[in-house]
C-alpha cells in the first residue's frame, strides 16, 4: 500500500468516526528538516565544535590546505 492510499484510508476512517483528518503526507517535512538541523547544531555546540560553516571550512582545508578565517 502506498503512502497516498494509506492517507486516503486514514482520512476515510476519520470521517466515518467524526474525527479530524490526519495531516497530508509531506505537510511537515520542512519543519522536521529544520528541527534536525537545529539539533545537530546544538549537539555541535555541546561538543565544543563550531555550529555553523563546518562543511565549508572542511572543504576549504581540503582544497587549499589552510584553514579559512571564521566569521
N, C-alpha and C positions, 0 to 999 in steps of 0.2 A: 504494500500500500504506500503510495507516495505521500509526501507531506501535505500536498494540496487536498488529496482525498481524505486524509485524517482530519484536516482543518474543517472541511465541509461536513464530515460526520460529527465532529465535536460541536459545530455550530447548530446542526440539526437537533442533536440531543439537548443542547442548552435551550433551544427554542421550545422543545417539547416539554421541558421541565420548568419553563418560565424564568430561566436564569440568564445572566448577562453572557453575551457571546465572547468567546476567547479572542485574544489579540491575533491579528493576521500573522502568518509566518513572515519573519524578517522585519517585523514592525520595530523591534528593539535592538537590531543588530548594531547600529551606530552607538547606542548607549553602552552596550556590552563592550565594544571595542574601546571606547573612551575609558570605561572603568578598568579594563585590563591595562591600558597604558598608564593610568594613574597609579595602579597597584604596583606595576613594575618600577615606576619612578620612586614610589615610596620605599620599596624594598632596596633600591639602589642607594637612597639616602641613608637608610638604616645601616647598610653595609659600608658606608663611607666612600661610595663612588659618586661621581657626578651624575645628576639625574637627567641632564639634557646634553645632547650632542655626542654621546658616546660612540655611536656608529660612525659619524662623520670624522671624529678625532681618530678613530682606529684606522679608517680608510686613508686619512691624511698621513698618518705614521707609516702605513704600508707603502703608499705611493711615493712619498717624499723623503722618508727616512728620518723625519724630525717631527717633533710634536707641534701642533698648531696652538697658538695662544688662545686660551679660553676667554669667553666674554663674561 
